[in-house]
């Protein structure tokens, strides 16, 4: 039986007691599930943590049903798209500092999802290379930006 992202997320939200509607959009190889609800703040959580957990659970359930299912991104009221734009801007500003001063710039510790956004935003920059490095005392990693070795 194929895994169905939209009905799966709708069932999770129903079981959690969140009245919401879900719109499904195709993104390249992935699927975006955009949740519309009046209680978006509780569903997003502090710094998007509840939203990240909801996305993780949705992907785990789908993968259990069908290991070939595309990765699902869950967004609530455009939160992820706004956060993504802010993160891309921060990455490009940091890249500009590296270009201008030639120093290494370290961004704050980020989730794997956010690090992927930073790496993707700068992957085509001819002057900058990015690396994820462990941050001592945490389970998170930070992104280092430095001039590309030529």
VEXDO-289876 format. One line per field, with one value per atom (N, C-alpha, C): z, y, x; atom name; residue in three letters. Coordinates in Angstrom, 2 decimals. Layout:
<pts>
up	c(Z / ...)
north	c(Y / ...)
east	c(X / ...)
name	c(CA / ...)
resn	c(ala / ...)
</pts>
This chain:
<pts>
up	c(0.00 / 0.00 / 0.00 / -0.94 / -0.98 / 0.20 / 0.68 / 1.77 / 1.22 / 1.90 / 1.46 / 2.46 / 2.08 / 3.02 / 3.60 / 2.76 / 3.25 / 4.24 / 3.92 / 4.88 / 6.18 / 6.06 / 7.25 / 8.20 / 7.68 / 8.52 / 9.07 / 8.24 / 8.71 / 9.89 / 9.83 / 10.92 / 12.19 / 12.05 / 13.21 / 13.87 / 13.06 / 13.59 / 14.27 / 13.68 / 14.27 / 15.63 / 15.70 / 16.96 / 18.03 / 17.60 / 18.53 / 18.94 / 18.26 / 18.59 / 17.96 / 16.82 / 16.09 / 14.90 / 14.94 / 13.73 / 12.68 / 11.55 / 10.52 / 9.16 / 8.13 / 6.77 / 6.25 / 5.38 / 4.85 / 3.33 / 2.77 / 1.32 / 0.94 / -0.11 / -0.55 / -1.84 / -1.87 / -3.04 / -3.36 / -4.65 / -5.08 / -5.17 / -4.63 / -4.72 / -5.25 / -6.48 / -7.09 / -6.78 / -5.95 / -5.59 / -4.27 / -3.56 / -2.24 / -2.29 / -1.12 / -0.96 / 0.16 / -0.08 / 0.95 / 1.42 / 2.73 / 3.32 / 4.10 / 3.63 / 4.26 / 5.11 / 6.42 / 7.37 / 7.63 / 7.53 / 7.84 / 9.10 / 10.15 / 11.40 / 12.14 / 13.01 / 13.82 / 15.00 / 15.31 / 16.47 / 16.01 / 15.06 / 14.45 / 15.45 / 16.40 / 17.37 / 18.16 / 18.63 / 19.39 / 18.49 / 17.24 / 16.32 / 15.87 / 15.79 / 15.43 / 16.61 / 17.79 / 18.99 / 19.07 / 20.17 / 20.39 / 19.39 / 18.66 / 17.61 / 16.61 / 16.40 / 15.40 / 15.82 / 17.11 / 17.55 / 17.40 / 17.75 / 17.62 / 16.15 / 15.29 / 13.85 / 13.34 / 13.81 / 13.41 / 13.87 / 15.09 / 15.60 / 14.80 / 14.45 / 13.65 / 12.28 / 11.69 / 10.39 / 10.53 / 11.60 / 11.83 / 11.96 / 12.80 / 13.02 / 11.72 / 10.97 / 9.70 / 8.74 / 8.62 / 7.73 / 8.20 / 9.50 / 10.03 / 9.73 / 9.95 / 9.67 / 8.19 / 7.34 / 5.90 / 5.45 / 5.98 / 5.59 / 6.03 / 7.18 / 7.64 / 6.67 / 6.12 / 5.19 / 3.82 / 3.40 / 2.06 / 2.05 / 2.08 / 2.13 / 0.91 / -0.16 / -1.35 / -1.39 / -0.35 / -0.33 / -0.31 / -1.04 / -1.02 / 0.36 / 0.66 / 1.93 / 1.99 / 3.16 / 3.36 / 4.20 / 3.75 / 4.54 / 5.03 / 6.34 / 6.92 / 7.26 / 6.81 / 7.11 / 7.71 / 8.59 / 9.20 / 8.95 / 8.24 / 7.96 / 7.42 / 6.57 / 5.95 / 6.86 / 8.07 / 9.02 / 8.43 / 7.86 / 7.33 / 6.18 / 5.31 / 4.18 / 4.67 / 5.69 / 6.25 / 6.96 / 7.72 / 8.43 / 7.43 / 6.35 / 5.32 / 4.67 / 4.34 / 3.73 / 4.66 / 5.96 / 6.94 / 7.05 / 7.02 / 7.13 / 5.89 / 4.72 / 3.48 / 3.49 / 3.96 / 4.05 / 5.01 / 6.15 / 7.13 / 6.53 / 5.79 / 5.16 / 4.12 / 3.33 / 2.29 / 2.89 / 4.00 / 4.71 / 5.27 / 5.83 / 6.37 / 5.23 / 4.09 / 2.94 / 2.47 / 2.53 / 2.15 / 3.09 / 4.38 / 5.36 / 5.05 / 4.71 / 4.36 / 3.12 / 2.14 / 0.90 / 1.17 / 2.00 / 2.27 / 3.12 / 4.20 / 5.17 / 5.04 / 4.36 / 4.20 / 5.45 / 6.45 / 7.69 / 7.62 / 8.55 / 8.68 / 9.53 / 9.10 / 9.86 / 10.29 / 11.57 / 12.10 / 12.45 / 11.86 / 12.21 / 13.49 / 14.16 / 15.40 / 15.13 / 16.17 / 15.97 / 15.34 / 14.35 / 13.59 / 13.53 / 13.31 / 13.08 / 11.72 / 11.49 / 10.20 / 9.05 / 9.28 / 8.26 / 7.89 / 8.90 / 8.65 / 8.04 / 8.48 / 7.87 / 6.39 / 6.05 / 4.64 / 3.82 / 4.40 / 3.72 / 3.46 / 4.47 / 4.33 / 3.27 / 3.36 / 2.36 / 0.95 / 0.82 / -0.49 / -1.02 / -0.12 / -0.53 / -1.06 / -0.54 / -0.92 / -1.80 / -2.23 / -2.98 / -4.31 / -4.93 / -6.23 / -6.12 / -4.89 / -4.69 / -5.02 / -6.00 / -6.42 / -5.40 / -4.44 / -3.50 / -2.11 / -1.81 / -0.44 / -0.39 / 0.66 / 0.92 / 2.32 / 2.50 / 3.79 / 4.34 / 5.66 / 6.34 / 7.63 / 7.97 / 9.26 / 10.26 / 11.45 / 12.50 / 13.80 / 14.60 / 15.88 / 16.84 / 17.63 / 18.67 / 19.99 / 20.67 / 21.91 / 22.94 / 23.59 / 24.65 / 24.18 / 22.86 / 22.35 / 21.34 / 20.95 / 19.90 / 18.55 / 18.49 / 17.25 / 16.57 / 15.33 / 14.56 / 14.05 / 13.83 / 13.27 / 11.85 / 11.08 / 9.72 / 9.71 / 9.19 / 8.98 / 7.54 / 7.32 / 5.97 / 5.87 / 4.79 / 4.61 / 3.13 / 2.84 / 1.41 / 0.79 / -0.45 / -1.18 / -1.48 / -1.22 / -1.54 / -3.05 / -3.64 / -5.11 / -5.50)
north	c(-1.19 / 0.00 / 1.25 / 2.15 / 3.35 / 4.27 / 4.92 / 5.87 / 7.17 / 7.71 / 8.93 / 10.05 / 11.01 / 12.05 / 12.89 / 13.42 / 14.33 / 13.64 / 12.48 / 11.82 / 11.42 / 11.06 / 10.69 / 11.88 / 13.04 / 14.23 / 14.67 / 14.60 / 14.97 / 14.10 / 12.81 / 11.89 / 12.23 / 12.54 / 12.92 / 14.17 / 15.18 / 16.43 / 16.19 / 15.33 / 15.01 / 14.33 / 13.37 / 12.67 / 13.60 / 14.63 / 15.60 / 16.67 / 16.69 / 17.64 / 19.00 / 19.05 / 20.31 / 20.36 / 21.23 / 21.39 / 22.13 / 21.50 / 22.10 / 21.52 / 22.28 / 21.76 / 21.65 / 20.70 / 20.45 / 20.54 / 21.33 / 21.42 / 20.72 / 19.93 / 19.19 / 19.81 / 20.08 / 20.65 / 19.82 / 19.63 / 18.92 / 19.91 / 19.53 / 20.34 / 19.45 / 19.62 / 18.77 / 17.30 / 16.67 / 15.26 / 15.12 / 16.22 / 16.18 / 16.62 / 16.57 / 16.99 / 18.02 / 19.11 / 20.11 / 19.98 / 19.82 / 19.80 / 21.09 / 21.95 / 23.25 / 23.18 / 23.38 / 23.26 / 24.64 / 24.72 / 25.96 / 25.70 / 26.51 / 26.35 / 27.67 / 27.82 / 29.03 / 29.00 / 27.82 / 27.64 / 27.38 / 28.19 / 27.92 / 28.05 / 28.96 / 29.15 / 27.90 / 27.21 / 25.97 / 24.87 / 24.85 / 23.81 / 24.06 / 25.31 / 25.65 / 25.41 / 25.86 / 25.66 / 26.66 / 26.57 / 27.49 / 27.22 / 28.24 / 28.16 / 27.04 / 26.75 / 25.75 / 24.31 / 24.07 / 22.72 / 21.75 / 22.19 / 21.32 / 20.99 / 21.97 / 21.76 / 20.76 / 20.89 / 19.95 / 18.53 / 18.41 / 17.09 / 16.49 / 17.33 / 16.88 / 16.38 / 17.10 / 16.69 / 15.36 / 15.21 / 13.98 / 12.78 / 12.93 / 11.83 / 11.47 / 12.49 / 12.24 / 11.45 / 11.87 / 11.17 / 9.75 / 9.54 / 8.19 / 7.26 / 7.75 / 6.94 / 6.59 / 7.56 / 7.33 / 6.35 / 6.51 / 5.64 / 4.20 / 4.02 / 2.67 / 1.99 / 2.77 / 2.21 / 1.95 / 2.84 / 2.74 / 3.43 / 2.64 / 3.24 / 4.09 / 4.03 / 4.83 / 6.15 / 6.43 / 7.65 / 8.89 / 9.95 / 11.16 / 11.83 / 12.58 / 13.30 / 14.37 / 14.50 / 15.46 / 16.63 / 17.83 / 19.04 / 19.53 / 19.74 / 20.24 / 21.72 / 22.55 / 23.98 / 24.39 / 25.37 / 25.90 / 27.39 / 27.82 / 29.24 / 29.97 / 29.31 / 29.94 / 30.12 / 29.52 / 29.69 / 29.25 / 28.06 / 27.52 / 28.37 / 28.85 / 29.64 / 30.96 / 31.58 / 32.81 / 32.53 / 31.44 / 31.08 / 30.73 / 30.07 / 29.70 / 30.95 / 31.91 / 33.16 / 33.87 / 33.92 / 34.58 / 33.84 / 32.51 / 31.71 / 31.87 / 31.90 / 32.10 / 33.48 / 34.49 / 35.84 / 35.86 / 35.21 / 35.14 / 34.45 / 33.37 / 32.63 / 33.50 / 34.22 / 35.07 / 36.26 / 36.80 / 37.87 / 37.37 / 36.17 / 35.57 / 35.30 / 34.85 / 34.60 / 35.90 / 36.98 / 38.29 / 38.71 / 38.43 / 38.72 / 37.91 / 36.65 / 35.79 / 36.35 / 36.73 / 37.27 / 38.57 / 39.43 / 40.73 / 40.63 / 39.83 / 39.81 / 38.57 / 37.53 / 36.34 / 35.47 / 35.80 / 35.03 / 33.91 / 32.96 / 31.90 / 32.46 / 32.19 / 32.60 / 31.35 / 31.31 / 30.17 / 30.63 / 29.97 / 30.26 / 29.51 / 29.95 / 29.30 / 27.85 / 27.01 / 25.61 / 25.54 / 24.67 / 24.55 / 23.09 / 22.88 / 21.53 / 21.04 / 19.76 / 19.21 / 19.81 / 20.03 / 20.63 / 22.03 / 22.84 / 24.21 / 24.21 / 23.29 / 23.22 / 22.88 / 22.00 / 21.64 / 22.86 / 23.73 / 24.96 / 25.85 / 26.01 / 26.86 / 26.29 / 24.98 / 24.37 / 24.53 / 24.32 / 24.43 / 25.87 / 26.84 / 28.25 / 28.70 / 28.10 / 28.55 / 27.56 / 26.49 / 25.45 / 25.94 / 26.93 / 27.41 / 28.64 / 29.06 / 30.24 / 29.84 / 30.50 / 30.10 / 30.42 / 31.31 / 31.75 / 31.14 / 30.48 / 30.05 / 28.54 / 27.91 / 26.52 / 26.41 / 25.45 / 25.28 / 23.89 / 23.81 / 22.53 / 22.52 / 21.38 / 21.23 / 20.71 / 21.32 / 20.90 / 20.73 / 19.74 / 19.50 / 20.64 / 20.97 / 21.99 / 21.25 / 21.51 / 20.81 / 20.99 / 19.91 / 19.97 / 19.96 / 19.81 / 19.75 / 18.61 / 18.32 / 17.31 / 17.98 / 19.26 / 20.01 / 20.33 / 20.74 / 21.13 / 22.55 / 23.21 / 24.55 / 24.47 / 25.51 / 25.58 / 26.57 / 26.11 / 26.99 / 27.43 / 28.72 / 29.24 / 29.73 / 29.38 / 29.88 / 30.05 / 30.82 / 31.01 / 29.66 / 29.47 / 28.25 / 28.18 / 27.04 / 26.83 / 26.65 / 27.47 / 27.40 / 26.80)
east	c(0.84 / 0.00 / 0.88 / 0.67 / 1.51 / 1.23 / 2.28 / 2.13 / 1.55 / 0.57 / -0.09 / 0.20 / 1.06 / 1.48 / 0.35 / -0.54 / -1.59 / -2.53 / -3.11 / -4.00 / -3.27 / -2.00 / -1.23 / -1.11 / -0.72 / -0.59 / -1.95 / -2.98 / -4.33 / -4.75 / -4.43 / -4.79 / -4.01 / -2.72 / -1.90 / -2.49 / -2.79 / -3.34 / -4.69 / -5.51 / -6.82 / -6.62 / -5.71 / -5.45 / -4.88 / -4.14 / -3.58 / -4.61 / -5.74 / -6.80 / -6.62 / -5.94 / -5.76 / -6.70 / -7.72 / -8.55 / -7.71 / -7.50 / -6.63 / -6.97 / -6.60 / -6.66 / -5.23 / -5.00 / -3.65 / -3.70 / -2.79 / -2.64 / -1.35 / -1.39 / -0.20 / 0.34 / 1.65 / 2.31 / 3.55 / 3.80 / 5.02 / 6.17 / 7.34 / 8.56 / 9.66 / 10.06 / 11.09 / 10.78 / 11.63 / 11.42 / 10.67 / 10.46 / 9.85 / 8.39 / 7.76 / 6.36 / 6.30 / 5.57 / 5.34 / 3.90 / 3.73 / 2.40 / 2.24 / 1.34 / 1.12 / -0.14 / 0.04 / -1.06 / -1.66 / -2.96 / -3.70 / -4.51 / -4.26 / -4.97 / -5.02 / -6.02 / -6.12 / -5.15 / -4.64 / -3.76 / -2.33 / -1.85 / -0.54 / 0.61 / 0.52 / 1.60 / 1.91 / 0.87 / 1.10 / 1.65 / 1.23 / 1.69 / 3.13 / 3.54 / 4.92 / 5.84 / 5.43 / 6.25 / 7.38 / 8.13 / 9.25 / 10.35 / 10.74 / 11.76 / 11.49 / 10.19 / 9.82 / 10.03 / 10.29 / 10.61 / 9.44 / 8.22 / 7.06 / 6.82 / 7.00 / 6.85 / 7.89 / 9.13 / 10.18 / 9.85 / 9.32 / 8.95 / 7.79 / 6.82 / 5.69 / 6.16 / 7.08 / 7.64 / 8.38 / 9.16 / 9.92 / 8.97 / 7.94 / 6.99 / 6.27 / 5.86 / 5.18 / 6.07 / 7.33 / 8.26 / 8.53 / 8.65 / 8.90 / 7.72 / 6.51 / 5.33 / 5.23 / 5.47 / 5.41 / 6.48 / 7.69 / 8.80 / 8.55 / 7.90 / 7.57 / 6.60 / 5.67 / 4.70 / 5.32 / 6.23 / 6.81 / 8.18 / 9.28 / 10.62 / 10.98 / 10.19 / 10.51 / 9.75 / 8.96 / 8.15 / 9.07 / 8.70 / 9.53 / 9.51 / 10.57 / 10.67 / 9.58 / 8.97 / 7.89 / 8.39 / 8.10 / 8.34 / 6.99 / 6.89 / 5.64 / 5.84 / 4.90 / 4.94 / 3.61 / 3.64 / 2.42 / 2.35 / 1.34 / 1.09 / 2.32 / 3.10 / 4.27 / 5.46 / 5.45 / 6.55 / 7.89 / 7.91 / 9.18 / 9.72 / 8.84 / 9.32 / 9.92 / 9.31 / 9.88 / 11.20 / 11.24 / 12.47 / 13.57 / 13.19 / 14.17 / 14.77 / 13.91 / 14.40 / 15.37 / 15.04 / 15.92 / 17.25 / 17.21 / 18.43 / 19.31 / 18.70 / 19.46 / 20.11 / 19.39 / 19.95 / 21.14 / 20.99 / 22.08 / 23.31 / 23.09 / 24.19 / 24.89 / 24.12 / 24.72 / 25.45 / 24.93 / 25.64 / 26.97 / 26.95 / 28.19 / 29.18 / 28.68 / 29.55 / 30.20 / 29.44 / 29.99 / 31.12 / 30.97 / 32.03 / 33.28 / 33.09 / 34.24 / 34.93 / 34.15 / 34.70 / 35.47 / 34.90 / 35.50 / 36.76 / 36.71 / 37.81 / 38.71 / 38.24 / 39.06 / 39.12 / 38.31 / 38.29 / 37.26 / 37.39 / 36.39 / 35.24 / 34.01 / 32.83 / 32.09 / 31.72 / 30.95 / 29.55 / 28.56 / 27.17 / 26.82 / 25.76 / 25.34 / 24.95 / 24.91 / 24.49 / 23.11 / 22.97 / 21.73 / 21.29 / 20.01 / 19.49 / 20.00 / 19.91 / 20.36 / 19.55 / 18.26 / 17.39 / 17.90 / 18.23 / 18.71 / 20.11 / 20.97 / 22.32 / 22.21 / 21.29 / 21.09 / 20.69 / 19.85 / 19.44 / 20.65 / 21.52 / 22.72 / 23.65 / 23.94 / 24.84 / 24.26 / 22.97 / 22.33 / 22.37 / 22.18 / 22.16 / 23.52 / 24.60 / 25.95 / 26.70 / 26.04 / 26.75 / 27.32 / 26.70 / 27.17 / 28.06 / 28.37 / 29.23 / 30.67 / 31.30 / 32.64 / 33.74 / 33.46 / 34.50 / 34.38 / 33.28 / 32.98 / 32.80 / 33.35 / 33.04 / 32.45 / 31.55 / 30.88 / 31.16 / 31.25 / 31.47 / 30.66 / 30.07 / 29.41 / 30.43 / 30.45 / 31.37 / 30.60 / 31.01 / 30.35 / 30.63 / 29.63 / 29.78 / 29.93 / 31.03 / 31.33 / 30.23 / 29.85 / 28.87 / 27.42 / 27.20 / 25.83 / 25.72 / 24.49 / 24.29 / 24.06 / 24.33 / 24.11 / 25.44 / 25.33 / 26.51 / 26.32 / 27.44 / 27.43 / 27.98 / 27.75 / 28.29 / 29.43 / 30.58 / 31.74 / 31.77 / 31.99 / 32.15 / 33.58 / 34.26 / 35.62 / 35.91 / 36.98 / 37.33 / 37.67 / 37.24 / 37.54 / 39.02 / 39.61 / 41.03 / 41.17 / 42.03 / 42.17 / 43.49)
name	c(N / CA / C / N / CA / C / N / CA / C / N / CA / C / N / CA / C / N / CA / C / N / CA / C / N / CA / C / N / CA / C / N / CA / C / N / CA / C / N / CA / C / N / CA / C / N / CA / C / N / CA / C / N / CA / C / N / CA / C / N / CA / C / N / CA / C / N / CA / C / N / CA / C / N / CA / C / N / CA / C / N / CA / C / N / CA / C / N / CA / C / N / CA / C / N / CA / C / N / CA / C / N / CA / C / N / CA / C / N / CA / C / N / CA / C / N / CA / C / N / CA / C / N / CA / C / N / CA / C / N / CA / C / N / CA / C / N / CA / C / N / CA / C / N / CA / C / N / CA / C / N / CA / C / N / CA / C / N / CA / C / N / CA / C / N / CA / C / N / CA / C / N / CA / C / N / CA / C / N / CA / C / N / CA / C / N / CA / C / N / CA / C / N / CA / C / N / CA / C / N / CA / C / N / CA / C / N / CA / C / N / CA / C / N / CA / C / N / CA / C / N / CA / C / N / CA / C / N / CA / C / N / CA / C / N / CA / C / N / CA / C / N / CA / C / N / CA / C / N / CA / C / N / CA / C / N / CA / C / N / CA / C / N / CA / C / N / CA / C / N / CA / C / N / CA / C / N / CA / C / N / CA / C / N / CA / C / N / CA / C / N / CA / C / N / CA / C / N / CA / C / N / CA / C / N / CA / C / N / CA / C / N / CA / C / N / CA / C / N / CA / C / N / CA / C / N / CA / C / N / CA / C / N / CA / C / N / CA / C / N / CA / C / N / CA / C / N / CA / C / N / CA / C / N / CA / C / N / CA / C / N / CA / C / N / CA / C / N / CA / C / N / CA / C / N / CA / C / N / CA / C / N / CA / C / N / CA / C / N / CA / C / N / CA / C / N / CA / C / N / CA / C / N / CA / C / N / CA / C / N / CA / C / N / CA / C / N / CA / C / N / CA / C / N / CA / C / N / CA / C / N / CA / C / N / CA / C / N / CA / C / N / CA / C / N / CA / C / N / CA / C / N / CA / C / N / CA / C / N / CA / C / N / CA / C / N / CA / C / N / CA / C / N / CA / C / N / CA / C / N / CA / C / N / CA / C / N / CA / C / N / CA / C / N / CA / C / N / CA / C / N / CA / C / N / CA / C / N / CA / C / N / CA / C / N / CA / C / N / CA / C / N / CA / C)
resn	c(unk / unk / unk / unk / unk / unk / unk / unk / unk / unk / unk / unk / unk / unk / unk / unk / unk / unk / unk / unk / unk / unk / unk / unk / unk / unk / unk / unk / unk / unk / unk / unk / unk / unk / unk / unk / unk / unk / unk / unk / unk / unk / unk / unk / unk / unk / unk / unk / unk / unk / unk / unk / unk / unk / unk / unk / unk / unk / unk / unk / unk / unk / unk / unk / unk / unk / unk / unk / unk / unk / unk / unk / unk / unk / unk / unk / unk / unk / unk / unk / unk / unk / unk / unk / unk / unk / unk / unk / unk / unk / unk / unk / unk / unk / unk / unk / unk / unk / unk / unk / unk / unk / unk / unk / unk / unk / unk / unk / unk / unk / unk / unk / unk / unk / unk / unk / unk / unk / unk / unk / unk / unk / unk / unk / unk / unk / unk / unk / unk / unk / unk / unk / unk / unk / unk / unk / unk / unk / unk / unk / unk / unk / unk / unk / unk / unk / unk / unk / unk / unk / unk / unk / unk / unk / unk / unk / unk / unk / unk / unk / unk / unk / unk / unk / unk / unk / unk / unk / unk / unk / unk / unk / unk / unk / unk / unk / unk / unk / unk / unk / unk / unk / unk / unk / unk / unk / unk / unk / unk / unk / unk / unk / unk / unk / unk / unk / unk / unk / unk / unk / unk / unk / unk / unk / unk / unk / unk / unk / unk / unk / unk / unk / unk / unk / unk / unk / unk / unk / unk / unk / unk / unk / unk / unk / unk / unk / unk / unk / unk / unk / unk / unk / unk / unk / unk / unk / unk / unk / unk / unk / unk / unk / unk / unk / unk / unk / unk / unk / unk / unk / unk / unk / unk / unk / unk / unk / unk / unk / unk / unk / unk / unk / unk / unk / unk / unk / unk / unk / unk / unk / unk / unk / unk / unk / unk / unk / unk / unk / unk / unk / unk / unk / unk / unk / unk / unk / unk / unk / unk / unk / unk / unk / unk / unk / unk / unk / unk / unk / unk / unk / unk / unk / unk / unk / unk / unk / unk / unk / unk / unk / unk / unk / unk / unk / unk / unk / unk / unk / unk / unk / unk / unk / unk / unk / unk / unk / unk / unk / unk / unk / unk / unk / unk / unk / unk / unk / unk / unk / unk / unk / unk / unk / unk / unk / unk / unk / unk / unk / unk / unk / unk / unk / unk / unk / unk / unk / unk / unk / unk / unk / unk / unk / unk / unk / unk / unk / unk / unk / unk / unk / unk / unk / unk / unk / unk / unk / unk / unk / unk / unk / unk / unk / unk / unk / unk / unk / unk / unk / unk / unk / unk / unk / unk / unk / unk / unk / unk / unk / unk / unk / unk / unk / unk / unk / unk / unk / unk / unk / unk / unk / unk / unk / unk / unk / unk / unk / unk / unk / unk / unk / unk / unk / unk / unk / unk / unk / unk / unk / unk / unk / unk / unk / unk / unk / unk / unk / unk / unk / unk / unk / unk / unk / unk / unk / unk / unk / unk / unk / unk / unk)
</pts>
